[in-house]
Amino acid sequence: MARAVYGFVVFTLVVVAVLASLLVSNRMNRLTDAALDSAVRVRTEAAAQTLARTLHSDWGDLKQLADMVGTYPENAIGALMVGLRGDGARISWVGFADTSGIVRVASDGLLEGQDVSARPWFRNGLQGGFAGDVHEAALLADLLPAPPDGSPIRFIDLALPVRNKAGDVTGVLGMHIDATWMQTLMTETASALHLSLFLVSANGALSLATDGADPTSANLWVLRAAQVGVANAGRETWPDGREYFSSLVPGVTYRDLPHFGWRLVGRLEGSSFSVALEGALNAVGLIAAAAIALMTASTALFVHLFIRPIERLARTATRIADGVDDFPPEGGNTREMANLSAALVRLQEQRDGQA
């Protein structure tokens, strides 16, 4: 009987352990995905705000300069442009072109007198505030120092129309921001937030990345989702064969900064929270082990107090039935056992009286 009790308890513990492990594993995976979703989304949104706010400061400087064009002499505007450009590490060029597309004044005199009417920043700047995606330099490619790594010079454009007091457009003020500086800003931001960042254009093409990866929309759903421009997040295996959790921020904007059409993708390794998950699973394992130990001890105590006495009583009853002059133990741990013992005693006495 004791073995039956132990067998039942062991079977119950095995069933409960299997079900609990399945439930805990499923729950842990869901909690991990929820934690990764929150972590990646919040950090990516913070990174997008950092990038947009930084570019917005350049946009504010450009708007202030636009208000001065036409009211200050060209040489004074040129000096202001040189000051705005600084050492060129961040802003590569600032210039003003009239409505025909001829550059009238520019930082360091670069491109003055040349026709820029075919350039996107000029054509779009005539219509209103414009922000241009990363592109290789054209007219300035041979006029500025090449990057140390030999890569082509790349710019990010900002432009806006310049108006006179009557409100008529007199030209376009443009700014070329060094894409290498933007890359450095993204890398430092990503490092501070402990994730990888990917700046994606509206067509899903990669503009800038912080870890040297060059994924395409053909092999990643998150880049395909960037073409739609809807916030999204989830696990996905990237071209390097590793699983990551990615989050898409559909816009890199701040206040009146023109829209570049960018989406920002933040990425964390799917195993980023594995240490915390293992710690939680270990804690659950310890609790389960303690519960099993307590259940085992309780079962052993139950068997000792209740099952063993019943077994002894059963053996005594068998001996009495076989004619052995034996007496059952008195009392018991339960009323039922005491009644059984008393009944066996009466049966023994009746048999002895008949003898």
C-alpha positions in Angstrom: 0.0 0.0 0.0 2.9 2.3 0.8 4.3 1.7 -2.6 1.0 2.6 -4.2 1.0 5.9 -2.3 4.6 6.6 -3.3 3.8 5.7 -6.9 0.8 8.0 -7.0 2.8 10.9 -5.5 5.7 10.4 -8.0 3.3 10.2 -10.9 1.5 13.3 -9.8 4.8 15.2 -9.3 6.0 14.1 -12.8 2.8 15.3 -14.4 2.8 18.6 -12.5 6.5 19.1 -13.3 6.0 18.6 -17.0 3.0 20.9 -17.2 4.7 23.5 -15.0 7.8 23.4 -17.2 5.8 23.9 -20.4 3.7 26.7 -18.8 6.8 28.4 -17.3 8.8 28.1 -20.6 5.9 29.6 -22.6 5.4 32.3 -20.1 9.1 33.2 -19.9 9.4 33.4 -23.7 6.4 35.7 -23.8 7.8 37.9 -21.0 11.2 37.9 -22.7 9.7 39.1 -26.0 7.6 41.7 -24.1 10.7 43.0 -22.3 12.8 43.0 -25.5 10.0 44.8 -27.3 9.8 47.5 -24.7 13.6 47.9 -24.4 14.2 48.1 -28.2 11.3 50.4 -28.8 12.0 52.9 -26.1 15.7 53.0 -26.9 15.1 53.3 -30.7 12.6 56.1 -30.1 15.2 57.8 -27.8 17.9 57.5 -30.6 15.5 58.9 -33.2 14.8 61.9 -30.9 18.5 62.4 -30.4 19.2 62.4 -34.1 16.3 64.6 -35.0 16.9 67.2 -32.2 20.6 67.5 -33.3 19.7 68.1 -36.9 16.9 70.5 -35.8 19.6 72.7 -34.2 21.3 73.0 -37.7 17.8 73.7 -39.2 17.3 76.5 -36.7 20.7 78.0 -37.6 19.8 77.8 -41.3 16.5 79.6 -40.8 18.2 82.4 -38.8 20.7 82.8 -41.6 17.9 82.9 -44.2 16.4 85.8 -42.4 19.7 87.7 -42.8 20.2 87.1 -46.5 19.2 90.2 -48.4 19.5 92.5 -45.4 23.2 92.1 -44.9 26.0 92.6 -47.5 27.1 89.4 -49.2 30.6 89.5 -47.7 29.0 89.6 -44.2 26.7 86.7 -45.2 29.8 84.8 -46.4 31.5 85.4 -43.1 28.4 84.1 -41.2 28.4 81.0 -43.5 32.1 80.3 -42.7 31.3 80.6 -39.0 28.3 78.3 -39.3 30.4 75.8 -41.2 33.1 75.8 -38.5 35.9 73.3 -39.0 33.8 71.4 -41.5 33.7 68.2 -39.4 29.9 68.5 -39.1 28.7 71.0 -41.8 30.6 70.7 -45.1 29.1 73.6 -47.0 26.6 76.5 -46.8 25.6 78.5 -49.8 22.9 80.8 -51.3 21.8 80.5 -54.9 19.4 83.0 -56.6 16.2 81.8 -58.4 18.2 81.0 -61.5 20.3 78.6 -59.6 23.6 80.5 -59.6 25.5 80.4 -56.3 25.9 84.0 -55.1 27.7 83.5 -51.8 29.0 80.4 -50.1 31.3 79.3 -47.2 34.9 79.7 -48.3 33.7 80.8 -51.7 33.1 77.2 -52.9 30.9 76.9 -55.9 30.3 80.7 -56.1 29.2 81.6 -59.7 28.3 78.0 -60.5 24.9 76.7 -61.6 23.2 74.4 -59.1 19.8 74.5 -60.6 19.8 70.8 -61.3 20.6 69.8 -57.7 17.7 68.4 -55.7 18.3 70.6 -52.7 17.9 73.7 -54.9 14.8 72.5 -56.8 13.0 71.3 -53.7 14.2 74.3 -51.6 12.4 76.7 -54.0 9.1 75.0 -53.0 9.7 75.1 -49.2 11.7 73.5 -46.4 13.6 70.5 -47.6 15.6 67.7 -46.0 17.5 65.3 -48.3 18.6 61.7 -47.7 22.3 60.6 -47.7 23.9 61.0 -51.1 27.3 61.2 -52.6 28.8 64.7 -53.3 28.6 65.9 -56.9 29.9 69.4 -57.5 31.9 69.5 -54.2 33.4 66.0 -54.6 36.7 67.5 -55.9 36.7 70.6 -53.8 36.6 69.1 -50.3 39.1 66.7 -48.6 38.3 63.1 -49.1 37.6 60.9 -46.0 40.6 59.2 -44.5 39.3 55.7 -45.5 39.1 56.7 -49.1 35.3 56.4 -49.3 33.3 59.0 -51.3 32.2 62.2 -49.7 28.5 62.0 -48.7 26.1 64.6 -47.6 22.7 65.2 -45.9 20.9 68.2 -47.3 18.9 71.0 -45.7 17.5 73.8 -47.7 14.8 76.5 -47.6 13.6 79.4 -49.7 14.8 82.9 -49.0 12.2 85.6 -49.2 12.3 89.4 -49.4 10.2 91.7 -47.3 7.3 91.4 -49.8 7.4 87.6 -49.4 8.7 86.9 -52.8 11.3 84.0 -53.2 14.7 85.4 -54.0 16.7 82.2 -53.9 17.5 79.1 -51.9 19.8 78.7 -48.9 21.3 75.3 -48.7 23.4 73.3 -46.2 25.4 70.1 -46.7 25.9 68.1 -43.5 28.7 65.5 -43.5 27.3 62.0 -43.5 30.4 60.8 -41.8 29.6 63.0 -38.8 26.1 61.7 -38.9 27.4 58.2 -38.9 29.6 59.0 -35.8 26.6 60.5 -34.0 24.6 57.4 -34.7 27.4 55.1 -33.6 27.9 57.0 -30.3 24.2 57.0 -29.7 23.8 53.3 -30.4 26.8 52.6 -28.1 25.2 54.6 -25.2 21.9 52.8 -25.7 23.5 49.3 -26.1 21.9 48.4 -29.5 22.5 48.6 -33.2 20.9 51.3 -35.3 19.9 51.3 -39.0 18.8 54.5 -40.8 16.4 53.4 -43.6 15.0 55.5 -46.4 11.4 55.5 -47.4 12.0 52.9 -50.1 13.6 50.5 -47.7 17.2 51.1 -48.7 19.8 51.4 -46.0 21.2 54.9 -45.6 23.4 54.5 -42.6 24.2 51.7 -40.1 26.2 51.5 -36.9 27.7 48.0 -37.1 28.8 47.6 -40.8 25.9 45.4 -41.7 24.3 45.9 -45.1 20.9 44.1 -45.0 18.3 44.5 -47.7 14.5 44.6 -47.7 14.6 41.3 -49.7 15.7 39.3 -46.7 14.3 41.3 -43.7 10.7 42.0 -43.0 11.6 45.0 -40.8 13.1 46.7 -43.8 10.0 45.8 -45.9 7.9 47.3 -43.1 9.9 50.5 -43.4 8.5 51.0 -46.9 5.0 51.1 -45.4 6.2 53.4 -42.6 4.3 51.7 -39.8 5.8 51.0 -36.3 6.6 47.4 -35.9 8.7 45.0 -33.8 9.6 41.3 -33.6 12.2 38.6 -33.7 13.9 37.8 -37.0 17.0 36.0 -38.2 19.4 38.5 -39.9 21.8 37.7 -42.8 24.6 36.9 -40.3 22.5 33.9 -39.2 21.8 35.3 -35.7 18.4 36.0 -34.2 17.7 39.6 -33.2 14.7 41.5 -31.8 14.1 44.6 -34.0 11.9 47.7 -33.6 11.0 50.2 -36.3 10.4 53.9 -35.6 8.5 55.2 -38.6 9.8 58.8 -38.5 12.9 60.7 -37.5 11.3 64.1 -36.9 11.4 67.0 -34.4 9.2 70.1 -34.3 9.5 71.9 -37.7 12.4 69.9 -39.1 11.6 68.8 -42.6 11.0 65.1 -43.1 13.9 63.2 -44.5 11.7 60.2 -45.1 13.8 58.2 -42.7 12.8 55.3 -40.6 15.0 54.1 -37.8 15.5 50.5 -36.9 16.9 49.5 -33.5 18.2 45.9 -33.0 19.1 43.9 -29.9 20.3 40.3 -29.9 17.5 37.8 -29.0 19.7 36.5 -26.2 20.2 39.9 -24.6 18.1 38.9 -21.6 19.3 35.3 -21.4 21.2 35.9 -18.2 18.1 37.4 -16.5 15.9 34.6 -18.0 18.3 31.9 -16.7 18.3 33.5 -13.3 14.5 33.5 -13.2 14.4 29.8 -14.4 17.0 28.9 -11.8 14.8 30.5 -9.1 11.8 28.6 -10.4 13.8 25.4 -10.4 14.9 26.0 -6.8 11.3 26.6 -5.8 10.2 23.5 -7.6 12.9 21.4 -6.0 11.9 22.7 -2.5 8.3 21.9 -3.3 9.3 18.3 -4.4 11.4 17.9 -1.2 8.5 19.1 0.9 6.0 16.9 -0.9 8.3 13.9 -0.4 8.8 14.5 3.3 5.1 15.0 3.7 4.4 11.8 1.9 6.9 9.9 4.0 5.4 11.2 7.2 1.9 10.3 6.0 3.0 6.8 5.2 4.7 6.4 8.6 1.7 7.7 10.5 -1.2 6.2 8.6 -0.2 3.7 6.0 2.3 1.6 8.0 -0.1 1.1 10.9 -2.8 -0.1 8.4 -0.3 -2.5 6.9 0.6 -3.9 10.3 -3.1 -4.2 11.1 -3.7 -6.1 7.9 -0.8 -8.5 8.6 -2.3 -9.1 12.1 -5.7 -9.8 10.6 -4.2 -12.3 8.2 -2.4 -14.1 11.0 -5.6 -14.2 13.0 -7.5 -15.6 10.0 -4.8 -18.3 9.7 -5.4 -19.4 13.3 -2.4 -17.7 14.9 -3.0 -16.6 18.4 -2.1 -12.9 17.9 -3.5 -9.7 19.2 -3.9 -6.5 17.0 -2.2 -3.3 18.2 -4.4 -1.2 20.4 -5.7 2.2 19.4 -4.3 3.8 16.3 -3.7 7.2 14.7 -7.3 7.4 13.4 -10.7 6.4 14.7 -11.2 3.9 11.9 -7.9 2.1 12.8 -9.0 2.0 16.4 -12.4 0.5 15.4 -10.7 -2.1 13.2 -8.3 -3.1 16.1 -11.3 -3.4 18.5 -13.2 -5.5 15.9 -10.3 -7.9 15.5 -10.0 -8.2 19.3 -13.7 -9.2 19.5 -13.3 -11.7 16.7 -10.3 -13.2 18.5 -12.2 -13.4 21.8 -15.2 -15.0 20.1 -12.9 -17.6 18.4 -11.2 -18.4 21.7 -14.6 -18.7 23.5 -15.8 -21.2 20.8 -12.7 -23.2 21.2 
